[in-house]
Amino acid sequence: SVLGARGGGRASLAVSAKEQQGSRRLQAELMRMSDTQLQAACDELAPHLLELSTHTFGNYVVSKLASRPQAQNHLLQAFRGQVVRLLKHAQGSRVAQAVISSLPAADARLLVGELDGHVVECALDTHGSWGVCIAFKATHAPFVLAQMSRHMLALCTQQHGIRVVQQVLLEAAAADMDISDAVSTLLDGELSYLAAHQFGNYAVQTALRHCQPSQREAMLAALLPHLLALSSCKHGSNVAEMVLLRASPEQLEAVRVAIFEPPSNTLTQLRELMANPYGNYVLQALLRMISPAHRENALVLIESETAHDNFGRAILAAAAAAA
C-alpha cells in the first residue's frame, strides 16, 4: 500500500503518483478510501496537483480525483490561470477535461472563461481541440460559439479545427443556441469548395442538418448547381446526399428531371453518376427519394445504360434489395 503510517518512511503520495506502479496502486486506493482518508490525501496532494497533471503517470491520479468533492476546490485553485496551457498538453488536456466535466457549474465556467480569446489557438491544437469540445459541452459558454463562428473558414479546413466546429455546432443546436452566425460565415465563404473538402464537408453537413430554414434554403440554393461535381468526389458526395435529403419536393423534382429527363435527351449526368465510384451512391439515394412511378421509369433507363465499365448492376441490385 502507498498509504499507511506516516512514520514508517513511506514515500509521499506525490512521489508514488509519479511511478508507474505507484500511480496504479494510488488510483485504486483513492476509490476505496473513507471520506476522512480521502480528504487527508487530497490535502497532501494539493501542492502537487498542477505538476502531476502533466506527468506521464501522475495525470491518471489527478483525473481520478476530478469527480471527488474533497479534491475539487484544490483542483480549482491549482488550475486557475493554467487552463490554456493544460488543454494544449498531451496529459494535461485529459486531466483538464475531466476536471471541467466534474466541477460544479459555476467553477467549471470560471475555468472555461480562461479560454476567452484563445478558442482558435486551442481548436487548432491536437489536444486543445478535444478540450474546447469538452469545455463547451460542460458550460455552453457563448464566447466559444462566437469565436468559433468568426473563424469558421480557417477552422473547418483543419483536421483538429473541424472537430471543434462539428461538436460545438451539434452541442449548440441541441441546447437551442443560435448558430446563425456560424452558418452565415459558411455561406459567405466558398461553400461548394468547403462541401468537397476532406474536413470542410463535415461542417457543411452539420450546418445543413441544424440551421434555421431560411439559411438552409440559402445553402441549398448555393449547393444545388454544383450537385453533379459534388457527387463525383469522395467528400462532396456525402454533402450531395445531404442536399437531396434536405431539398424541397420542387428542388428534388428538378434534380430528377435534369438526370433522367434532360431537355436535350442526352443522358450526360446520368452516365457520369453511373460511372463514378461515389456518384453512383448519390444516384441510389435519389432513387430512394422519388415517387415509385418515377423510380420505375428511372430503373428502366439505368438498366438500358448499364455496362461493364459502370456501376449500373450495383445500382439495380441496391434498388431491388430496398424494394
Phi and psi restraints in degrees (value plus and minus 20) as a CYANA .aco file:
   2 VAL   PHI    -102.5   -62.5
   2 VAL   PSI     -30.2     9.8
   3 LEU   PHI    -117.2   -77.2
   3 LEU   PSI    -191.4  -151.4
   4 GLY   PHI     110.8   150.8
   4 GLY   PSI    -187.5  -147.5
   5 ALA   PHI     -80.9   -40.9
   5 ALA   PSI     121.3   161.3
   6 ARG   PHI     -88.9   -48.9
   6 ARG   PSI     -43.5    -3.5
   7 GLY   PHI     -91.9   -51.9
   7 GLY   PSI    -148.2  -108.2
   8 GLY   PHI      32.0    72.0
   8 GLY   PSI     -19.7    20.3
   9 GLY   PHI      43.9    83.9
   9 GLY   PSI       9.0    49.0
  10 ARG   PHI     -89.4   -49.4
  10 ARG   PSI     129.3   169.3
  11 ALA   PHI     -86.2   -46.2
  11 ALA   PSI     130.6   170.6
  12 SER   PHI     -85.7   -45.7
  12 SER   PSI     138.2   178.2
  13 LEU   PHI     -80.7   -40.7
  13 LEU   PSI     -56.6   -16.6
  14 ALA   PHI     -84.6   -44.6
  14 ALA   PSI     -59.8   -19.8
  15 VAL   PHI     -86.6   -46.6
  15 VAL   PSI     -64.4   -24.4
  16 SER   PHI     -80.0   -40.0
  16 SER   PSI     -59.7   -19.7
  17 ALA   PHI     -83.4   -43.4
  17 ALA   PSI     -41.8    -1.8
  18 LYS   PHI    -109.7   -69.7
  18 LYS   PSI     -22.2    17.8
  19 GLU   PHI    -125.9   -85.9
  19 GLU   PSI     122.7   162.7
  20 GLN   PHI     -77.0   -37.0
  20 GLN   PSI     -73.2   -33.2
  21 GLN   PHI     -89.8   -49.8
  21 GLN   PSI     -59.4   -19.4
  22 GLY   PHI     -81.5   -41.5
  22 GLY   PSI     -59.5   -19.5
  23 SER   PHI     -83.1   -43.1
  23 SER   PSI     -63.2   -23.2
  24 ARG   PHI     -84.5   -44.5
  24 ARG   PSI     -63.8   -23.8
  25 ARG   PHI     -84.4   -44.4
  25 ARG   PSI     -62.1   -22.1
  26 LEU   PHI     -84.6   -44.6
  26 LEU   PSI     -60.2   -20.2
  27 GLN   PHI     -79.0   -39.0
  27 GLN   PSI     -63.7   -23.7
  28 ALA   PHI     -85.8   -45.8
  28 ALA   PSI     -61.5   -21.5
  29 GLU   PHI     -92.1   -52.1
  29 GLU   PSI     -52.0   -12.0
  30 LEU   PHI     -79.9   -39.9
  30 LEU   PSI     -53.4   -13.4
  31 MET   PHI     -94.3   -54.3
  31 MET   PSI     -40.1    -0.1
  32 ARG   PHI    -121.1   -81.1
  32 ARG   PSI     -29.0    11.0
  33 MET   PHI     -88.3   -48.3
  33 MET   PSI     130.9   170.9
  34 SER   PHI     -91.1   -51.1
  34 SER   PSI     146.6   186.6
  35 ASP   PHI     -78.4   -38.4
  35 ASP   PSI     -59.8   -19.8
  36 THR   PHI     -86.1   -46.1
  36 THR   PSI     -65.7   -25.7
  37 GLN   PHI     -82.5   -42.5
  37 GLN   PSI     -61.0   -21.0
  38 LEU   PHI     -85.9   -45.9
  38 LEU   PSI     -60.1   -20.1
  39 GLN   PHI     -81.2   -41.2
  39 GLN   PSI     -63.3   -23.3
  40 ALA   PHI     -83.4   -43.4
  40 ALA   PSI     -62.0   -22.0
  41 ALA   PHI     -84.2   -44.2
  41 ALA   PSI     -61.9   -21.9
  42 CYS   PHI     -85.0   -45.0
  42 CYS   PSI     -60.8   -20.8
  43 ASP   PHI     -82.3   -42.3
  43 ASP   PSI     -59.6   -19.6
  44 GLU   PHI     -90.0   -50.0
  44 GLU   PSI     -58.9   -18.9
  45 LEU   PHI     -97.9   -57.9
  45 LEU   PSI     -39.9     0.1
  46 ALA   PHI     -66.8   -26.8
  46 ALA   PSI     -68.5   -28.5
  47 PRO   PHI     -87.7   -47.7
  47 PRO   PSI     -31.8     8.2
  48 HIS   PHI    -130.6   -90.6
  48 HIS   PSI     -21.3    18.7
  49 LEU   PHI     -80.0   -40.0
  49 LEU   PSI     -62.1   -22.1
  50 LEU   PHI     -84.9   -44.9
  50 LEU   PSI     -66.5   -26.5
  51 GLU   PHI     -82.6   -42.6
  51 GLU   PSI     -63.7   -23.7
  52 LEU   PHI     -85.3   -45.3
  52 LEU   PSI     -48.3    -8.3
  53 SER   PHI     -82.6   -42.6
  53 SER   PSI     -45.6    -5.6
  54 THR   PHI    -128.6   -88.6
  54 THR   PSI      -8.2    31.8
  55 HIS   PHI    -110.9   -70.9
  55 HIS   PSI     124.4   164.4
  56 THR   PHI     -72.6   -32.6
  56 THR   PSI     -62.4   -22.4
  57 PHE   PHI    -124.5   -84.5
  57 PHE   PSI     -54.6   -14.6
  58 GLY   PHI     -83.6   -43.6
  58 GLY   PSI     -48.7    -8.7
  59 ASN   PHI     -81.3   -41.3
  59 ASN   PSI     -50.3   -10.3
  60 TYR   PHI     -88.5   -48.5
  60 TYR   PSI     -55.2   -15.2
  61 VAL   PHI     -84.5   -44.5
  61 VAL   PSI     -65.9   -25.9
  62 VAL   PHI     -85.4   -45.4
  62 VAL   PSI     -59.1   -19.1
  63 SER   PHI     -80.7   -40.7
  63 SER   PSI     -59.4   -19.4
  64 LYS   PHI     -82.4   -42.4
  64 LYS   PSI     -53.6   -13.6
  65 LEU   PHI     -97.3   -57.3
  65 LEU   PSI     -37.8     2.2
  66 ALA   PHI     -75.2   -35.2
  66 ALA   PSI     -56.1   -16.1
  67 SER   PHI    -110.8   -70.8
  67 SER   PSI     -21.0    19.0
  68 ARG   PHI    -112.1   -72.1
  68 ARG   PSI     102.0   142.0
  69 PRO   PHI     -74.6   -34.6
  69 PRO   PSI     -52.8   -12.8
  70 GLN   PHI     -84.8   -44.8
  70 GLN   PSI     -43.8    -3.8
  71 ALA   PHI    -117.6   -77.6
  71 ALA   PSI     -37.5     2.5
  72 GLN   PHI     -86.7   -46.7
  72 GLN   PSI     -59.3   -19.3
  73 ASN   PHI     -87.0   -47.0
  73 ASN   PSI     -59.4   -19.4
  74 HIS   PHI     -79.8   -39.8
  74 HIS   PSI     -63.2   -23.2
  75 LEU   PHI     -85.1   -45.1
  75 LEU   PSI     -62.5   -22.5
  76 LEU   PHI     -78.3   -38.3
  76 LEU   PSI     -66.2   -26.2
  77 GLN   PHI     -87.0   -47.0
  77 GLN   PSI     -59.5   -19.5
  78 ALA   PHI     -86.9   -46.9
  78 ALA   PSI     -53.6   -13.6
  79 PHE   PHI    -111.8   -71.8
  79 PHE   PSI     -31.6     8.4
  80 ARG   PHI     -77.2   -37.2
  80 ARG   PSI     107.8   147.8
  81 GLY   PHI      61.1   101.1
  81 GLY   PSI     -17.8    22.2
  82 GLN   PHI    -141.4  -101.4
  82 GLN   PSI     -17.5    22.5
  83 VAL   PHI     -83.3   -43.3
  83 VAL   PSI     -66.1   -26.1
  84 VAL   PHI     -81.3   -41.3
  84 VAL   PSI     -65.8   -25.8
  85 ARG   PHI     -81.5   -41.5
  85 ARG   PSI     -64.6   -24.6
  86 LEU   PHI     -84.4   -44.4
  86 LEU   PSI     -63.1   -23.1
  87 LEU   PHI     -83.9   -43.9
  87 LEU   PSI     -44.9    -4.9
  88 LYS   PHI    -113.6   -73.6
  88 LYS   PSI     -15.1    24.9
  89 HIS   PHI    -122.4   -82.4
  89 HIS   PSI     120.0   160.0
  90 ALA   PHI     -74.1   -34.1
  90 ALA   PSI     -70.7   -30.7
  91 GLN   PHI    -104.3   -64.3
  91 GLN   PSI     -60.0   -20.0
  92 GLY   PHI     -79.8   -39.8
  92 GLY   PSI     -54.7   -14.7
  93 SER   PHI     -85.1   -45.1
  93 SER   PSI     -62.0   -22.0
  94 ARG   PHI     -80.3   -40.3
  94 ARG   PSI     -63.3   -23.3
  95 VAL   PHI     -88.6   -48.6
  95 VAL   PSI     -66.5   -26.5
  96 ALA   PHI     -80.5   -40.5
  96 ALA   PSI     -58.6   -18.6
  97 GLN   PHI     -82.8   -42.8
  97 GLN   PSI     -62.5   -22.5
  98 ALA   PHI     -84.1   -44.1
  98 ALA   PSI     -60.2   -20.2
  99 VAL   PHI     -88.2   -48.2
  99 VAL   PSI     -68.3   -28.3
 100 ILE   PHI     -80.8   -40.8
 100 ILE   PSI     -58.3   -18.3
 101 SER   PHI     -90.2   -50.2
 101 SER   PSI     -44.6    -4.6
 102 SER   PHI    -120.9   -80.9
 102 SER   PSI     -44.9    -4.9
 103 LEU   PHI     -86.2   -46.2
 103 LEU   PSI     134.3   174.3
 104 PRO   PHI     -74.4   -34.4
 104 PRO   PSI     131.4   171.4
 105 ALA   PHI     -72.7   -32.7
 105 ALA   PSI     -65.3   -25.3
 106 ALA   PHI     -84.1   -44.1
 106 ALA   PSI     -59.9   -19.9
 107 ASP   PHI     -89.8   -49.8
 107 ASP   PSI     -59.1   -19.1
 108 ALA   PHI     -81.2   -41.2
 108 ALA   PSI     -62.6   -22.6
 109 ARG   PHI     -83.2   -43.2
 109 ARG   PSI     -56.0   -16.0
 110 LEU   PHI     -81.4   -41.4
 110 LEU   PSI     -65.8   -25.8
 111 LEU   PHI     -89.8   -49.8
 111 LEU   PSI     -64.8   -24.8
 112 VAL   PHI     -83.8   -43.8
 112 VAL   PSI     -49.2    -9.2
 113 GLY   PHI     -76.1   -36.1
 113 GLY   PSI     -44.5    -4.5
 114 GLU   PHI     -88.7   -48.7
 114 GLU   PSI     -35.4     4.6
 115 LEU   PHI     -96.2   -56.2
 115 LEU   PSI     -35.4     4.6
 116 ASP   PHI     -76.6   -36.6
 116 ASP   PSI     101.4   141.4
 117 GLY   PHI      70.6   110.6
 117 GLY   PSI     -25.9    14.1
 118 HIS   PHI    -145.2  -105.2
 118 HIS   PSI      -7.9    32.1
 119 VAL   PHI     -81.3   -41.3
 119 VAL   PSI     -68.3   -28.3
 120 VAL   PHI     -86.2   -46.2
 120 VAL   PSI     -64.4   -24.4
 121 GLU   PHI     -74.6   -34.6
 121 GLU   PSI     -66.7   -26.7
 122 CYS   PHI     -93.5   -53.5
 122 CYS   PSI     -56.8   -16.8
 123 ALA   PHI     -85.1   -45.1
 123 ALA   PSI     -48.5    -8.5
 124 LEU   PHI    -106.5   -66.5
 124 LEU   PSI     -21.6    18.4
 125 ASP   PHI    -117.1   -77.1
 125 ASP   PSI     123.5   163.5
 126 THR   PHI     -71.5   -31.5
 126 THR   PSI     -73.8   -33.8
 127 HIS   PHI    -103.9   -63.9
 127 HIS   PSI     -56.4   -16.4
 128 GLY   PHI     -83.1   -43.1
 128 GLY   PSI     -52.1   -12.1
 129 SER   PHI     -83.1   -43.1
 129 SER   PSI     -61.8   -21.8
 130 TRP   PHI     -83.5   -43.5
 130 TRP   PSI     -58.4   -18.4
 131 GLY   PHI     -83.1   -43.1
 131 GLY   PSI     -61.5   -21.5
 132 VAL   PHI     -83.3   -43.3
 132 VAL   PSI     -61.5   -21.5
 133 CYS   PHI     -79.3   -39.3
 133 CYS   PSI     -67.0   -27.0
 134 ILE   PHI     -87.7   -47.7
 134 ILE   PSI     -60.4   -20.4
 135 ALA   PHI     -80.3   -40.3
 135 ALA   PSI     -61.8   -21.8
 136 PHE   PHI     -91.8   -51.8
 136 PHE   PSI     -59.6   -19.6
 137 LYS   PHI     -81.2   -41.2
 137 LYS   PSI     -56.9   -16.9
 138 ALA   PHI     -97.4   -57.4
 138 ALA   PSI     -48.9    -8.9
 139 THR   PHI    -145.5  -105.5
 139 THR   PSI     -40.8    -0.8
 140 HIS   PHI      32.7    72.7
 140 HIS   PSI      17.5    57.5
 141 ALA   PHI     -79.8   -39.8
 141 ALA   PSI      99.6   139.6
 142 PRO   PHI     -78.6   -38.6
 142 PRO   PSI     -52.5   -12.5
 143 PHE   PHI     -85.5   -45.5
 143 PHE   PSI     -47.9    -7.9
 144 VAL   PHI     -84.6   -44.6
 144 VAL   PSI     -68.5   -28.5
 145 LEU   PHI     -83.3   -43.3
 145 LEU   PSI     -61.6   -21.6
 146 ALA   PHI     -85.0   -45.0
 146 ALA   PSI     -66.8   -26.8
 147 GLN   PHI     -90.6   -50.6
 147 GLN   PSI     -56.5   -16.5
 148 MET   PHI     -82.6   -42.6
 148 MET   PSI     -62.9   -22.9
 149 SER   PHI     -81.0   -41.0
 149 SER   PSI     -59.9   -19.9
 150 ARG   PHI     -86.8   -46.8
 150 ARG   PSI     -47.2    -7.2
 151 HIS   PHI    -135.6   -95.6
 151 HIS   PSI       5.6    45.6
 152 MET   PHI     -72.9   -32.9
 152 MET   PSI     -65.3   -25.3
 153 LEU   PHI     -85.3   -45.3
 153 LEU   PSI     -58.5   -18.5
 154 ALA   PHI     -90.2   -50.2
 154 ALA   PSI     -60.6   -20.6
 155 LEU   PHI     -92.0   -52.0
 155 LEU   PSI     -59.6   -19.6
 156 CYS   PHI    -101.4   -61.4
 156 CYS   PSI     -20.1    19.9
 157 THR   PHI    -128.1   -88.1
 157 THR   PSI      -6.7    33.3
 158 GLN   PHI    -139.0   -99.0
 158 GLN   PSI     125.0   165.0
 159 GLN   PHI     -76.8   -36.8
 159 GLN   PSI     -63.2   -23.2
 160 HIS   PHI    -107.1   -67.1
 160 HIS   PSI     -53.7   -13.7
 161 GLY   PHI     -80.7   -40.7
 161 GLY   PSI     -59.0   -19.0
 162 ILE   PHI     -86.6   -46.6
 162 ILE   PSI     -50.5   -10.5
 163 ARG   PHI     -78.5   -38.5
 163 ARG   PSI     -64.9   -24.9
 164 VAL   PHI     -86.6   -46.6
 164 VAL   PSI     -66.4   -26.4
 165 VAL   PHI     -77.2   -37.2
 165 VAL   PSI     -69.5   -29.5
 166 GLN   PHI     -84.9   -44.9
 166 GLN   PSI     -67.7   -27.7
 167 GLN   PHI     -88.8   -48.8
 167 GLN   PSI     -60.0   -20.0
 168 VAL   PHI     -88.0   -48.0
 168 VAL   PSI     -62.0   -22.0
 169 LEU   PHI     -81.1   -41.1
 169 LEU   PSI     -64.2   -24.2
 170 LEU   PHI     -82.9   -42.9
 170 LEU   PSI     -65.7   -25.7
 171 GLU   PHI     -87.2   -47.2
 171 GLU   PSI     -62.3   -22.3
 172 ALA   PHI     -83.7   -43.7
 172 ALA   PSI     -63.7   -23.7
 173 ALA   PHI     -83.6   -43.6
 173 ALA   PSI     -61.1   -21.1
 174 ALA   PHI     -84.5   -44.5
 174 ALA   PSI     -48.6    -8.6
 175 ALA   PHI    -114.0   -74.0
 175 ALA   PSI     -10.0    30.0
 176 ASP   PHI      39.8    79.8
 176 ASP   PSI      12.9    52.9
 177 MET   PHI    -104.9   -64.9
 177 MET   PSI     135.3   175.3
 178 ASP   PHI    -100.1   -60.1
 178 ASP   PSI      93.9   133.9
 179 ILE   PHI    -123.5   -83.5
 179 ILE   PSI      -5.6    34.4
 180 SER   PHI     -84.2   -44.2
 180 SER   PSI     -53.0   -13.0
 181 ASP   PHI     -84.4   -44.4
 181 ASP   PSI     -60.2   -20.2
 182 ALA   PHI     -83.5   -43.5
 182 ALA   PSI     -64.4   -24.4
 183 VAL   PHI     -87.5   -47.5
 183 VAL   PSI     -57.2   -17.2
 184 SER   PHI     -80.9   -40.9
 184 SER   PSI     -58.9   -18.9
 185 THR   PHI     -83.2   -43.2
 185 THR   PSI     -60.5   -20.5
 186 LEU   PHI     -83.4   -43.4
 186 LEU   PSI     -64.1   -24.1
 187 LEU   PHI     -84.2   -44.2
 187 LEU   PSI     -54.1   -14.1
 188 ASP   PHI     -97.6   -57.6
 188 ASP   PSI     -35.8     4.2
 189 GLY   PHI    -108.4   -68.4
 189 GLY   PSI    -187.8  -147.8
 190 GLU   PHI    -107.9   -67.9
 190 GLU   PSI      68.6   108.6
 191 LEU   PHI     -81.9   -41.9
 191 LEU   PSI     -61.4   -21.4
 192 SER   PHI     -87.6   -47.6
 192 SER   PSI     -52.9   -12.9
 193 TYR   PHI     -86.6   -46.6
 193 TYR   PSI     -65.7   -25.7
 194 LEU   PHI     -84.1   -44.1
 194 LEU   PSI     -55.9   -15.9
 195 ALA   PHI     -84.4   -44.4
 195 ALA   PSI     -47.3    -7.3
 196 ALA   PHI    -119.1   -79.1
 196 ALA   PSI     -20.3    19.7
 197 HIS   PHI     -99.6   -59.6
 197 HIS   PSI     125.6   165.6
 198 GLN   PHI     -81.4   -41.4
 198 GLN   PSI     -47.9    -7.9
 199 PHE   PHI    -127.7   -87.7
 199 PHE   PSI     -60.9   -20.9
 200 GLY   PHI     -79.8   -39.8
 200 GLY   PSI     -48.2    -8.2
 201 ASN   PHI     -80.5   -40.5
 201 ASN   PSI     -50.2   -10.2
 202 TYR   PHI     -88.8   -48.8
 202 TYR   PSI     -56.5   -16.5
 203 ALA   PHI     -85.0   -45.0
 203 ALA   PSI     -63.0   -23.0
 204 VAL   PHI     -85.2   -45.2
 204 VAL   PSI     -63.4   -23.4
 205 GLN   PHI     -82.3   -42.3
 205 GLN   PSI     -64.2   -24.2
 206 THR   PHI     -84.7   -44.7
 206 THR   PSI     -61.9   -21.9
 207 ALA   PHI     -83.7   -43.7
 207 ALA   PSI     -64.5   -24.5
 208 LEU   PHI     -79.0   -39.0
 208 LEU   PSI     -56.6   -16.6
 209 ARG   PHI     -93.1   -53.1
 209 ARG   PSI     -53.2   -13.2
 210 HIS   PHI    -140.0  -100.0
 210 HIS   PSI     -23.7    16.3
 211 CYS   PHI     -97.1   -57.1
 211 CYS   PSI     149.0   189.0
 212 GLN   PHI     -93.7   -53.7
 212 GLN   PSI     136.3   176.3
 213 PRO   PHI     -72.8   -32.8
 213 PRO   PSI     -61.6   -21.6
 214 SER   PHI     -84.8   -44.8
 214 SER   PSI     -57.7   -17.7
 215 GLN   PHI     -93.2   -53.2
 215 GLN   PSI     -54.0   -14.0
 216 ARG   PHI     -82.4   -42.4
 216 ARG   PSI     -61.4   -21.4
 217 GLU   PHI     -80.4   -40.4
 217 GLU   PSI     -61.6   -21.6
 218 ALA   PHI     -85.6   -45.6
 218 ALA   PSI     -60.5   -20.5
 219 MET   PHI     -85.4   -45.4
 219 MET   PSI     -63.7   -23.7
 220 LEU   PHI     -83.2   -43.2
 220 LEU   PSI     -61.3   -21.3
 221 ALA   PHI     -82.5   -42.5
 221 ALA   PSI     -53.8   -13.8
 222 ALA   PHI     -98.3   -58.3
 222 ALA   PSI     -50.7   -10.7
 223 LEU   PHI    -113.5   -73.5
 223 LEU   PSI     -51.4   -11.4
 224 LEU   PHI     -78.2   -38.2
 224 LEU   PSI     -58.7   -18.7
 225 PRO   PHI     -83.4   -43.4
 225 PRO   PSI     -37.2     2.8
 226 HIS   PHI    -125.3   -85.3
 226 HIS   PSI      -6.6    33.4
 227 LEU   PHI     -78.7   -38.7
 227 LEU   PSI     -62.9   -22.9
 228 LEU   PHI     -84.7   -44.7
 228 LEU   PSI     -64.7   -24.7
 229 ALA   PHI     -84.2   -44.2
 229 ALA   PSI     -61.4   -21.4
 230 LEU   PHI     -85.3   -45.3
 230 LEU   PSI     -59.9   -19.9
 231 SER   PHI     -83.3   -43.3
 231 SER   PSI     -44.6    -4.6
 232 SER   PHI    -112.8   -72.8
 232 SER   PSI     -16.3    23.7
 233 CYS   PHI    -145.1  -105.1
 233 CYS   PSI     133.2   173.2
 234 LYS   PHI     -73.1   -33.1
 234 LYS   PSI     -72.6   -32.6
 235 HIS   PHI    -102.6   -62.6
 235 HIS   PSI     -56.2   -16.2
 236 GLY   PHI     -86.7   -46.7
 236 GLY   PSI     -48.2    -8.2
 237 SER   PHI     -84.7   -44.7
 237 SER   PSI     -50.4   -10.4
 238 ASN   PHI     -84.7   -44.7
 238 ASN   PSI     -61.0   -21.0
 239 VAL   PHI     -87.8   -47.8
 239 VAL   PSI     -60.4   -20.4
 240 ALA   PHI     -77.0   -37.0
 240 ALA   PSI     -63.0   -23.0
 241 GLU   PHI     -85.1   -45.1
 241 GLU   PSI     -58.2   -18.2
 242 MET   PHI     -86.2   -46.2
 242 MET   PSI     -58.3   -18.3
 243 VAL   PHI     -80.1   -40.1
 243 VAL   PSI     -65.0   -25.0
 244 LEU   PHI     -82.2   -42.2
 244 LEU   PSI     -60.8   -20.8
 245 LEU   PHI     -82.8   -42.8
 245 LEU   PSI     -55.8   -15.8
 246 ARG   PHI    -115.4   -75.4
 246 ARG   PSI     -27.9    12.1
 247 ALA   PHI     -87.9   -47.9
 247 ALA   PSI     132.8   172.8
 248 SER   PHI     -94.2   -54.2
 248 SER   PSI     142.2   182.2
 249 PRO   PHI     -74.5   -34.5
 249 PRO   PSI     -58.1   -18.1
 250 GLU   PHI     -86.7   -46.7
 250 GLU   PSI     -62.1   -22.1
 251 GLN   PHI     -86.1   -46.1
 251 GLN   PSI     -60.9   -20.9
 252 LEU   PHI     -84.3   -44.3
 252 LEU   PSI     -59.3   -19.3
 253 GLU   PHI     -84.5   -44.5
 253 GLU   PSI     -59.3   -19.3
 254 ALA   PHI     -83.5   -43.5
 254 ALA   PSI     -59.3   -19.3
 255 VAL   PHI     -85.4   -45.4
 255 VAL   PSI     -64.6   -24.6
 256 ARG   PHI     -79.0   -39.0
 256 ARG   PSI     -66.7   -26.7
 257 VAL   PHI     -83.1   -43.1
 257 VAL   PSI     -62.4   -22.4
 258 ALA   PHI     -81.8   -41.8
 258 ALA   PSI     -52.5   -12.5
 259 ILE   PHI    -109.0   -69.0
 259 ILE   PSI     -65.7   -25.7
 260 PHE   PHI    -122.0   -82.0
 260 PHE   PSI     -41.3    -1.3
 261 GLU   PHI    -154.9  -114.9
 261 GLU   PSI      33.9    73.9
 262 PRO   PHI     -84.8   -44.8
 262 PRO   PSI     124.4   164.4
 263 PRO   PHI     -75.3   -35.3
 263 PRO   PSI     -57.7   -17.7
 264 SER   PHI    -100.8   -60.8
 264 SER   PSI     -27.0    13.0
 265 ASN   PHI      45.1    85.1
 265 ASN   PSI      -5.6    34.4
 266 THR   PHI    -116.7   -76.7
 266 THR   PSI     102.0   142.0
 267 LEU   PHI    -108.9   -68.9
 267 LEU   PSI      27.1    67.1
 268 THR   PHI     -79.7   -39.7
 268 THR   PSI     -68.5   -28.5
 269 GLN   PHI     -84.6   -44.6
 269 GLN   PSI     -63.0   -23.0
 270 LEU   PHI     -80.1   -40.1
 270 LEU   PSI     -66.2   -26.2
 271 ARG   PHI     -84.0   -44.0
 271 ARG   PSI     -59.6   -19.6
 272 GLU   PHI     -84.1   -44.1
 272 GLU   PSI     -63.2   -23.2
 273 LEU   PHI     -86.8   -46.8
 273 LEU   PSI     -60.7   -20.7
 274 MET   PHI     -85.8   -45.8
 274 MET   PSI     -50.1   -10.1
 275 ALA   PHI    -108.1   -68.1
 275 ALA   PSI     -28.0    12.0
 276 ASN   PHI    -119.1   -79.1
 276 ASN   PSI     115.9   155.9
 277 PRO   PHI     -85.5   -45.5
 277 PRO   PSI     -39.4     0.6
 278 TYR   PHI    -124.6   -84.6
 278 TYR   PSI     -59.6   -19.6
 279 GLY   PHI     -80.7   -40.7
 279 GLY   PSI     -51.9   -11.9
 280 ASN   PHI     -85.9   -45.9
 280 ASN   PSI     -48.2    -8.2
 281 TYR   PHI     -92.3   -52.3
 281 TYR   PSI     -55.4   -15.4
 282 VAL   PHI     -85.0   -45.0
 282 VAL   PSI     -59.9   -19.9
 283 LEU   PHI     -82.4   -42.4
 283 LEU   PSI     -61.6   -21.6
 284 GLN   PHI     -81.5   -41.5
 284 GLN   PSI     -60.2   -20.2
 285 ALA   PHI     -83.7   -43.7
 285 ALA   PSI     -62.7   -22.7
 286 LEU   PHI     -81.6   -41.6
 286 LEU   PSI     -62.0   -22.0
 287 LEU   PHI     -79.6   -39.6
 287 LEU   PSI     -54.9   -14.9
 288 ARG   PHI     -90.4   -50.4
 288 ARG   PSI     -40.3    -0.3
 289 MET   PHI    -119.0   -79.0
 289 MET   PSI     -37.2     2.8
 290 ILE   PHI    -110.2   -70.2
 290 ILE   PSI     148.6   188.6
 291 SER   PHI     -86.7   -46.7
 291 SER   PSI     135.4   175.4
 292 PRO   PHI     -74.8   -34.8
 292 PRO   PSI     -60.5   -20.5
 293 ALA   PHI     -84.7   -44.7
 293 ALA   PSI     -66.1   -26.1
 294 HIS   PHI     -85.4   -45.4
 294 HIS   PSI     -55.7   -15.7
 295 ARG   PHI     -84.5   -44.5
 295 ARG   PSI     -63.3   -23.3
 296 GLU   PHI     -80.8   -40.8
 296 GLU   PSI     -64.6   -24.6
 297 ASN   PHI     -84.2   -44.2
 297 ASN   PSI     -60.2   -20.2
 298 ALA   PHI     -84.5   -44.5
 298 ALA   PSI     -59.7   -19.7
 299 LEU   PHI     -87.3   -47.3
 299 LEU   PSI     -55.1   -15.1
 300 VAL   PHI     -81.6   -41.6
 300 VAL   PSI     -62.2   -22.2
 301 LEU   PHI     -85.9   -45.9
 301 LEU   PSI     -64.0   -24.0
 302 ILE   PHI     -82.4   -42.4
 302 ILE   PSI     -62.0   -22.0
 303 GLU   PHI     -80.7   -40.7
 303 GLU   PSI     -59.8   -19.8
 304 SER   PHI     -89.3   -49.3
 304 SER   PSI     -43.2    -3.2
 305 GLU   PHI    -117.9   -77.9
 305 GLU   PSI     -22.6    17.4
 306 THR   PHI     -87.6   -47.6
 306 THR   PSI     114.6   154.6
 307 ALA   PHI    -164.5  -124.5
 307 ALA   PSI     152.2   192.2
 308 HIS   PHI     -87.0   -47.0
 308 HIS   PSI     -42.3    -2.3
 309 ASP   PHI    -124.3   -84.3
 309 ASP   PSI       0.9    40.9
 310 ASN   PHI    -155.8  -115.8
 310 ASN   PSI    -196.8  -156.8
 311 PHE   PHI    -122.5   -82.5
 311 PHE   PSI       4.9    44.9
 312 GLY   PHI     -75.6   -35.6
 312 GLY   PSI     -65.8   -25.8
 313 ARG   PHI     -83.2   -43.2
 313 ARG   PSI     -59.9   -19.9
 314 ALA   PHI     -85.0   -45.0
 314 ALA   PSI     -58.9   -18.9
 315 ILE   PHI     -85.9   -45.9
 315 ILE   PSI     -64.6   -24.6
 316 LEU   PHI     -84.2   -44.2
 316 LEU   PSI     -60.2   -20.2
 317 ALA   PHI     -85.3   -45.3
 317 ALA   PSI     -60.8   -20.8
 318 ALA   PHI     -84.9   -44.9
 318 ALA   PSI     -59.9   -19.9
 319 ALA   PHI     -85.8   -45.8
 319 ALA   PSI     -58.9   -18.9
 320 ALA   PHI     -87.5   -47.5
 320 ALA   PSI     -58.5   -18.5
 321 ALA   PHI     -87.0   -47.0
 321 ALA   PSI     -52.8   -12.8
 322 ALA   PHI    -102.3   -62.3
 322 ALA   PSI     -35.0     5.0
